Structure formats: C-alpha cells, structure tokens
Amino acid sequence: MNELIDYIVKLLIDKKASDILLLDLRRLSPIADYFLIATANSIPHAQALCDEIELKIKHDFGRLPHHIEGYNPAQWILIDYIEIVIHIFLKEIREFYGLERLWGDAPQKRYAE
C-alpha cells in the first residue's frame, strides 16, 4: 500500500497539486484504509490530475479505479481505489467541506510540495 500511496503523491506533486494530506482511516472506518486529499488550482487542473492518476496507475499497477465521481464539474473529484480514496478539490470547496476536520481523529501525514 505504501508503494501506491507514494506513487500517487509523487504524481500529485509533479502535476503541481498543493496541500497534499494523507488520512489513515484503518482504525476509524470501513469506507477505506486511506483518504489522500489534494488541492487543484482550477477545474482543468483537477481534471488533469484525475486523468494522470487514472492513466499512470492503470499503466504501472494494472489497476482501474472502482469509481470516479465529480469529474464534471470537477470542483471535487473522488477517485476510489477501494483501500485508498483520492479527493481532489478546488481550494474553496475543500475549505467548505473540511474533510480534515470531519476525520480529525485520523492520523495525518502532510507532504511537501
């Protein structure tokens, strides 16, 4: 799992996502083991991040997402790989929903950009 997380984080950093945060939900929820949250600077940027993640994971890990939600209008895109769910937000939408606050008991890891 760490290999996949590290791979996705590197993709996000390379594609200029910001405020990348990993929430460890393993002891808190059956929804997923991890949430990986990142901020995009525009709708096209959010869609490009989603496209890159989907393409590269398919190519390098042979995996397709279980589900993608929110690609249009792309203010909040959710990419579900079952054990890890990636959330790509526009800044104002991320601040409004505050997943970090909702899952405040989850261990967190921030990544340098």
Number of C-alpha atoms within 10 A of each C-alpha: 10 7 8 13 16 11 15 19 23 15 17 23 17 11 15 16 22 19 15 19 19 22 22 20 20 14 10 13 12 9 13 16 17 23 26 22 24 26 25 25 14 14 18 14 18 26 21 14 24 21 12 16 21 18 15 16 17 13 11 10 10 9 13 17 15 10 11 16 13 15 18 10 12 20 22 24 22 21 24 18 17 14 14 22 23 22 23 30 26 19 17 12 13 19 12 8 12 12 14 17 10 9 16 11 13 19 14 17 12 12 14 10 13
